[in-house]
Amino acid sequence: MTVRTRFAPSPTGYLHIGGVRTALFNWLFARGHGGQFLLRIDDTDAERNIAEALQPILDGFRWLGLDWDEGPEVDGPHAPYYQSQRGDRYRAAVDQLLARGAAYRDYATTEEIQAEREAAQREKRRFQYSRRWMAESPAQEAAFKAEGRRASVRLKMPREGVCAFHDLVRGDVEFEWALEQDHVVQRADGTCLYHLASAVDDHDFAITHVIRAIEHLSNTPRQMFIATALGYALPAFAHLPYVAEPGSAEKLSKRKLSKYLKHHEFKKIHDHGADIAAALGLGVTPETFNPVVVDFYREVGFEPDALVNYLLLLGWSLDDRTETFTREQMVEHFSLERVNRSAASFDPQKLLAFQERRMQALSLDARVARTCPFLERAGLIDTPPTDAQRSRLGLVVDAAADRIKVAGDILSYPEFFQADDRVAYDEKALDKRVRKDGVEPLLRRCRDRLAAAEPFEADSLEAALHHFVEVEGIKIGQIIHAVRVAVTGKAVGFGLFQGLAILGRDACLARIDRTLERLKPEA
């Protein structure tokens, strides 16, 4: 048997971290068994679907390296892979269910169903539809139609016994059939609902293993009932624990961003991403720049392997020691037997640690390649960059070292890519470090010392400044911070002497001169 798994996103919004974790487990299981991984678009909910939401989902999977063997934008023998395009197939399945007595046409109105539900509440009994408006014969159907009623199609669920199956994560599971409702599978307008579509597609696409989130466990009895009634072989089921909020047992949700921002590390990730987005001129909204959605990490410059490695450990472990895996090792070692049953808490601090390790493990050339697109998008270098721009980028990335935790962090150093007269000054830094009694004449004399330094390299510049400090009889802090602000426009950064050498003599002197002009009293 060829193993075939699937992930079925609904284009109703951005791709959730928990959804990606589920897709990853499906991908790893298929790849580890030499099988196929399919991507299917569950777009039966026409009112909630957002056409433009699909492309970020596909782009996100490609960025993460989770390739699919069949699905959107990939030719396959089971096309189409959009449920919205498979209506005829679902309607044929509904006809089969009706013919086999596993479903019935129901002519109840919404108000009548609600009245039965409210009566059950008043009588303190479990609601179960009476099937009063079920059409069991052509005559009944004609009578209901004569009243102007329209029919939906409901499953005729068993009302005794149990639905039992073995879940590859949860173990043996049982549901009482009597607790199942007669679920609607086709609306009065002829459109079919998710549960029917999902069961039919899993059969038609020859899915062998349905690996999905725990939230779908309660859907399994009705889908098993549909599949069995249609004569389908049942797939194996595995229901994964959900991804929980930081430090909580509650499910991680895209809608609770403000709550998560009380968590320091989560806020750190979010605010850092927002700064990068602002530098790129991107609009920042809770929907797009939310660390609960995958697109956030792609936009700010995370390493996809870091995110994938972290997600692997949300609910799975090899042992109590190993945390870092190559993609090949993930495929080799992953198994459903080692998936935990309990929820896995999303830990932003741990994710950042994975990212920082992955980033620093890259070669300098690789880090330059990661950061270059951010400078291009921000208009700080040409597209493609010139040789001189790429060379300078390499020097900045090397000097910044572990300060560049994500690729977008390169935007923290615009002063190395801007024209001298475009460098923005931090006014607070100017006030604190430059606009002080005695600093202006010191800065002028220091400028002359730097102008005479030979060669204009980090070591000789450091020696020149230390000699200047000795001659002036001052502490180095009285001038070094003023030089940094004058040249870079801000109070912090990587090694000053490396920065001066990267900028070069002409740029450094021009910027100090510009700063000195700012210190002149207005006429």
C-alpha positions as a printed Julia matrix, in Angstrom:
523×3 Matrix{Float64}:
   0.0    0.0     0.0
   1.32   3.42   -0.94
   0.93   5.87    1.93
  -0.98   8.99    0.92
  -1.62  11.89    3.3
  -3.22  15.26    2.77
  -3.52  18.7     4.27
  -6.69  20.58    3.46
  -6.51  24.31    4.23
  -9.53  26.54    3.89
  -8.74  29.91    2.25
 -10.48  31.91    4.96
  -7.38  33.7     6.25
  -3.67  33.38    6.79
  -1.95  30.08    7.51
  -1.94  29.35   11.25
   1.11  27.94   13.06
  -0.98  25.01   14.28
  -2.1   24.25   10.74
   1.47  24.23    9.5
   2.45  21.84   12.31
  -0.32  19.49   11.11
   0.83  19.81    7.5
   4.42  19.13    8.56
   3.46  15.92   10.35
   1.53  14.79    7.26
   4.47  15.64    5.02
   6.98  13.85    7.24
   4.81  10.74    7.55
   4.35  10.51    3.79
   8.0   11.17    3.0
   9.17   8.73    5.68
   7.07   5.96    4.12
   7.99   6.75    0.53
   4.46   7.97   -0.1
   2.71  11.08   -1.41
   1.57  14.26    0.27
  -1.45  16.06   -1.24
  -2.7   19.59   -0.83
  -6.46  20.01   -1.15
  -8.36  23.26   -0.82
 -11.45  22.94    1.35
 -13.36  25.93    0.01
 -16.92  24.7     0.48
 -17.67  27.67    2.75
 -18.19  30.23   -0.02
 -19.21  33.02    2.39
 -15.92  32.9     4.34
 -13.48  32.12    1.53
 -11.1   34.9     0.52
  -9.72  34.45   -2.98
  -6.51  36.35   -2.25
  -5.85  34.25    0.89
  -4.89  31.14   -1.08
  -1.65  32.41   -2.62
   0.01  33.25    0.74
  -0.85  29.71    1.87
   0.82  28.16   -1.18
   3.76  30.56   -0.92
   4.12  29.71    2.75
   4.33  25.99    2.06
   6.93  26.51   -0.64
   8.96  28.79    1.65
   8.91  26.11    4.33
  10.0   23.46    1.84
   6.81  21.42    2.27
   6.33  20.4    -1.34
   3.2   18.56   -2.42
   2.86  15.78   -4.97
  -0.68  16.65   -6.04
  -2.78  19.74   -5.56
  -3.06  23.38   -6.65
  -0.42  24.4    -9.2
   0.79  20.77   -9.38
  -0.63  18.42  -12.01
  -2.16  15.23  -10.69
  -4.56  12.45  -11.68
  -7.26  13.46   -9.2
  -7.8   17.06  -10.26
  -9.56  19.31   -9.5
  -8.17  19.78   -5.99
 -10.63  22.51   -5.03
 -13.84  21.36   -3.35
 -15.69  24.25   -4.97
 -15.01  22.57   -8.34
 -16.19  19.09   -7.29
 -19.87  19.77   -6.69
 -21.12  17.19   -9.21
 -19.13  14.47   -7.44
 -20.61  15.4    -4.06
 -24.16  15.55   -5.4
 -23.72  12.08   -6.87
 -22.61  10.85   -3.44
 -25.7   12.42   -1.86
 -27.89  10.54   -4.34
 -26.16   7.3    -3.36
 -26.73   7.98    0.34
 -30.4    8.64   -0.31
 -30.76   5.51   -2.41
 -29.16   3.39    0.31
 -31.3    4.81    3.11
 -28.33   6.42    4.83
 -29.75   9.9     4.29
 -33.13  11.53    3.85
 -34.65  14.7     2.48
 -35.71  16.92    5.33
 -38.25  19.72    4.84
 -38.03  21.31    8.28
 -37.48  25.03    8.5
 -34.73  26.53   10.63
 -37.37  27.83   13.01
 -38.93  24.38   13.45
 -35.58  22.78   14.24
 -34.87  25.56   16.72
 -38.26  25.06   18.37
 -37.46  21.37   18.93
 -34.06  22.32   20.33
 -35.6   24.83   22.77
 -38.23  22.3    23.86
 -35.46  19.84   24.72
 -33.75  22.53   26.78
 -36.94  23.3    28.69
 -37.52  19.62   29.37
 -33.86  19.15   30.34
 -33.3   16.34   27.88
 -30.73  15.85   25.17
 -31.84  17.26   21.84
 -32.39  14.77   19.07
 -34.24  15.74   15.93
 -37.66  14.05   15.7
 -37.4   13.57   11.92
 -40.95  14.89   11.77
 -40.37  16.58    8.42
 -38.48  13.68    6.88
 -39.87  12.68    3.48
 -39.98   8.88    3.41
 -42.08   8.55    0.27
 -42.77  10.47   -2.95
 -46.2   11.35   -1.57
 -44.75  12.94    1.56
 -42.23  14.79   -0.55
 -44.94  16.17   -2.81
 -47.01  17.27    0.2
 -44.09  19.14    1.75
 -43.3   20.82   -1.56
 -46.93  21.87   -1.91
 -46.51  23.78    1.35
 -43.65  25.71   -0.26
 -40.97  23.92    1.72
 -37.46  23.26    0.43
 -35.47  20.21    1.37
 -32.01  19.79    2.76
 -30.46  16.35    2.95
 -29.58  14.91    6.36
 -27.68  11.8     7.36
 -29.88   9.16    8.94
 -27.53   8.42   11.8
 -27.79   5.25   13.91
 -29.49   5.74   17.26
 -27.95   2.87   19.13
 -24.56   1.19   19.44
 -21.11   2.78   19.27
 -18.71   4.02   16.64
 -15.34   2.51   17.58
 -11.98   2.95   15.89
  -8.28   2.96   16.71
  -6.63   6.34   16.52
  -2.91   6.24   15.79
  -2.29   8.96   18.4
  -5.22   8.75   20.82
  -5.54   4.96   20.95
  -8.93   3.23   21.01
 -11.79   5.71   20.71
 -15.55   5.22   21.03
 -18.52   7.49   20.35
 -22.12   6.64   21.15
 -24.18   6.81   17.97
 -27.16   8.09   19.98
 -25.22  11.28   20.7
 -24.76  12.04   17.01
 -27.19  14.39   15.27
 -28.63  13.88   11.79
 -26.07  16.2    10.21
 -26.98  18.16    7.08
 -24.8   17.12    4.11
 -26.57  19.12    1.39
 -28.24  22.49    1.74
 -31.56  23.35    0.19
 -29.75  25.23   -2.59
 -27.96  22.03   -3.62
 -24.52  22.86   -2.26
 -22.79  20.21   -0.18
 -21.12  20.62    3.2
 -17.62  19.94    4.43
 -18.17  16.58    6.12
 -19.54  14.93    3.01
 -16.97  16.58    0.75
 -14.11  15.55    3.02
 -15.17  11.9     3.17
 -15.69  11.71   -0.59
 -12.38  13.42   -1.36
 -10.41  11.22    0.99
 -11.79   8.22   -0.9
 -11.4    9.66   -4.38
  -7.82  10.77   -3.69
  -6.95   7.37   -2.14
  -5.91   8.92    1.17
  -4.6    6.2     3.46
  -3.95   8.25    6.6
  -6.0   11.2     7.82
  -3.63  13.06   10.17
  -5.32  16.15   11.52
  -5.9   18.34   14.57
  -7.71  17.07   17.64
 -10.57  19.48   16.93
 -11.66  17.13   14.14
 -11.91  14.07   16.36
 -15.62  14.67   16.99
 -16.19  14.85   13.22
 -14.87  11.34   12.71
 -18.08   9.35   13.45
 -20.18  11.18   10.85
 -17.39  10.92    8.26
 -16.92   7.23    8.99
 -20.68   6.76    8.67
 -20.67   8.51    5.26
 -17.7    6.5     4.02
 -19.12   3.17    5.19
 -22.56   3.93    3.74
 -20.91   4.66    0.37
 -18.9    1.44    0.5
 -15.53   3.12    0.94
 -12.53   1.6     2.69
 -11.75   3.66    5.78
  -8.43   5.48    6.13
  -6.41   5.33    9.34
  -7.01   8.29   11.63
  -4.53  10.2    13.77
  -5.61  13.24   15.75
  -2.85  15.59   16.87
  -2.82  17.69   20.05
  -3.45  21.36   19.48
  -0.82  24.07   19.81
  -1.48  26.0    23.02
  -0.92  29.62   24.01
   2.39  30.54   25.63
   2.33  29.24   29.2
  -1.31  28.17   28.91
  -3.47  25.18   28.07
  -5.74  27.26   25.82
  -5.53  26.85   22.07
  -3.32  29.34   20.22
  -5.61  31.69   18.29
  -5.02  34.37   15.66
  -7.65  36.52   17.34
  -5.93  36.87   20.72
  -2.88  38.87   19.71
  -3.36  41.59   22.35
  -3.46  38.92   25.06
  -0.24  37.28   23.85
   1.58  40.59   23.78
   1.57  40.52   27.57
   4.05  37.66   27.22
   7.48  39.3    26.98
   9.05  37.02   24.38
   5.91  36.99   22.23
   5.83  40.79   22.34
   9.51  40.85   21.48
   8.92  38.82   18.32
   5.86  40.87   17.36
   7.37  44.31   17.92
  10.58  43.36   16.18
   8.6   42.21   13.15
   6.57  45.41   13.19
   9.78  47.46   13.12
  11.02  45.55   10.1
   7.66  45.98    8.39
   7.76  49.71    9.05
  11.25  49.93    7.54
   9.89  48.21    4.44
   6.88  50.5     4.28
   4.47  47.62    4.82
   1.13  48.04    6.51
   1.1   46.38    9.93
  -2.19  44.79   10.98
  -3.05  42.06   13.5
  -3.98  39.81   10.58
  -0.73  40.13    8.63
   1.9   40.75   11.29
   0.84  38.28   13.89
   3.35  35.69   15.15
   0.54  33.11   15.11
   0.57  33.1    11.28
   3.36  31.75    9.1
   3.53  34.7     6.72
   4.85  36.84    9.59
   8.01  34.75    9.85
   8.64  34.8     6.12
   8.22  38.57    5.97
  10.65  39.36    8.79
  13.33  36.96    7.6
  13.21  33.84    9.74
  15.02  30.77    8.48
  12.37  28.3     7.29
  14.4   25.38    8.68
  14.39  27.01   12.12
  10.61  27.32   12.11
  10.12  23.78   10.79
  12.54  22.35   13.38
  10.69  24.15   16.16
   7.26  23.06   14.92
   8.45  19.45   14.78
   8.92  19.54   18.55
   5.43  20.92   19.21
   3.89  17.6    20.16
   6.65  15.22   19.07
  10.06  14.23   20.38
  12.7   11.68   19.52
  14.16  11.53   23.03
  14.87  13.85   25.94
  18.09  15.21   24.42
  17.88  15.76   20.67
  16.36  19.03   19.49
  18.14  19.95   16.27
  17.36  17.98   13.1
  18.18  18.3     9.45
  15.26  17.82    7.08
  16.58  14.33    6.25
  16.77  13.41    9.93
  13.22  14.6    10.48
  11.99  12.31    7.7
  14.04   9.4     9.04
  12.96   9.64   12.67
   9.38  10.94   12.59
   6.68   8.52   13.7
   3.14   8.91   14.95
   3.94   6.66   17.9
   6.04   9.43   19.42
   3.39  12.13   19.07
   2.16  13.31   22.48
  -1.51  13.34   23.38
  -1.33  16.52   25.45
  -1.29  20.04   24.01
   2.07  21.59   23.18
   2.66  25.15   24.39
   4.02  27.65   21.87
   7.25  29.04   23.33
   8.45  32.21   21.52
  11.74  32.23   23.42
  12.59  28.73   22.27
  11.63  29.56   18.7
  13.97  32.58   18.8
  16.76  30.36   20.08
  16.28  27.98   17.14
  16.32  30.93   14.75
  19.47  32.47   16.2
  21.35  29.17   16.04
  20.3   28.55   12.44
  21.2   32.08   11.38
  24.65  31.98   12.89
  25.34  28.55   11.41
  24.99  29.99    7.9
  28.05  30.99    5.93
  28.7   34.68    5.39
  27.67  34.36    1.75
  24.4   32.72    2.79
  23.64  35.48    5.3
  24.36  38.09    2.63
  21.95  36.28    0.3
  19.25  36.27    3.01
  19.59  39.94    3.91
  20.06  41.41    0.43
  16.34  41.24   -0.59
  15.36  43.29    2.46
  17.66  46.13    1.47
  16.36  45.93   -2.1
  12.73  46.08   -0.95
  13.53  49.05    1.29
  15.19  50.86   -1.64
  18.53  51.05    0.15
  20.43  49.25   -2.62
  19.83  48.61   -6.3
  18.01  45.61   -7.72
  20.15  43.74   -8.49
  22.81  45.24   -6.21
  26.07  46.51   -7.61
  29.29  44.68   -6.76
  30.24  47.52   -4.43
  26.89  47.34   -2.63
  27.11  43.57   -2.21
  30.69  43.9    -0.95
  29.64  46.49    1.64
  26.71  44.32    2.68
  29.13  41.48    3.37
  31.23  43.73    5.58
  28.18  44.93    7.53
  26.77  41.42    8.01
  30.16  40.17    9.17
  30.61  43.08   11.59
  27.06  42.82   12.96
  27.49  39.06   13.5
  24.91  37.72   15.98
  23.13  41.08   16.12
  21.41  39.96   12.91
  19.05  37.4    14.38
  16.62  37.43   11.44
  17.39  38.56    7.91
  15.24  41.67    8.3
  17.56  42.91   11.03
  19.82  44.28    8.3
  17.35  47.15    8.15
  18.65  48.25   11.54
  21.76  49.51    9.72
  20.46  51.81    6.96
  23.27  54.3     7.62
  25.72  52.01    5.82
  23.69  52.12    2.61
  22.4   55.7     2.59
  23.96  58.79    1.11
  25.73  60.91    3.72
  23.07  63.62    3.57
  20.22  61.11    4.0
  21.3   59.67    7.34
  18.63  60.31    9.96
  19.72  61.53   13.39
  18.26  60.32   16.66
  17.6   63.66   18.35
  17.67  62.11   21.82
  21.08  60.62   21.08
  22.31  64.0    19.82
  21.12  65.68   23.0
  22.7   63.07   25.24
  26.01  62.55   23.45
  26.77  65.61   21.28
  24.84  68.68   22.41
  26.86  68.96   25.62
  29.32  71.54   26.86
  32.8   70.89   25.52
  31.84  68.17   23.04
  31.85  70.3    19.88
  35.55  71.35   20.07
  36.51  67.8    21.04
  34.63  66.44   18.03
  36.34  68.94   15.71
  39.81  67.93   16.92
  38.89  64.24   16.77
  37.72  64.72   13.19
  41.17  66.01   12.26
  42.79  63.03   13.97
  40.57  60.62   12.01
  41.32  62.49    8.78
  45.02  61.84    9.26
  44.7   58.15   10.21
  46.61  55.78    7.95
  45.45  53.33    6.86
  41.75  54.02    7.38
  41.13  50.6     8.91
  39.62  49.41   12.19
  42.9   48.75   14.03
  44.59  52.01   13.06
  41.42  54.0    13.77
  41.17  52.48   17.24
  44.83  53.31   17.89
  44.33  56.87   16.65
  41.33  57.46   18.91
  43.1   56.07   21.97
  46.07  58.33   21.27
  43.68  61.28   20.91
  42.15  60.47   24.3
  45.59  60.35   25.93
  46.64  63.68   24.41
  43.38  65.37   25.42
  43.49  63.89   28.92
  39.88  62.66   28.73
  38.05  59.39   29.17
  37.23  57.52   25.97
  33.53  57.68   26.76
  33.63  61.46   26.4
  34.31  61.21   22.66
  33.58  57.71   21.34
  29.8   58.03   21.76
  29.78  61.46   20.12
  31.68  60.06   17.12
  29.22  57.18   16.77
  26.19  59.51   16.8
  27.86  61.95   14.4
  28.7   59.23   11.88
  25.74  56.81   12.16
  23.01  59.07   13.54
  22.3   56.78   16.5
  23.69  55.79   19.87
  24.05  52.01   19.44
  25.45  49.6    16.89
  28.23  47.11   16.34
  31.93  47.95   16.82
  32.52  51.64   16.09
  35.92  51.2    14.46
  34.62  48.49   12.17
  31.76  50.81   11.22
  34.08  53.72   10.48
  36.28  51.52    8.29
  33.27  50.19    6.37
  31.97  53.69    5.67
  35.38  54.99    4.63
  37.25  58.2     5.29
  35.25  60.52    3.04
  31.85  59.46    4.37
  32.94  59.64    8.02
  34.41  63.12    7.67
  31.39  64.37    5.7
  29.01  63.11    8.36
  30.98  64.62   11.22
  31.02  67.92    9.34
  27.27  67.68    8.88
  26.85  67.06   12.59
  29.03  70.02   13.48
  26.88  72.21   11.23
  23.83  71.12   13.22
  25.56  72.31   16.41
  26.0   75.86   15.19
  23.6   78.3    16.81
  20.86  79.53   14.52
  21.46  83.04   13.12
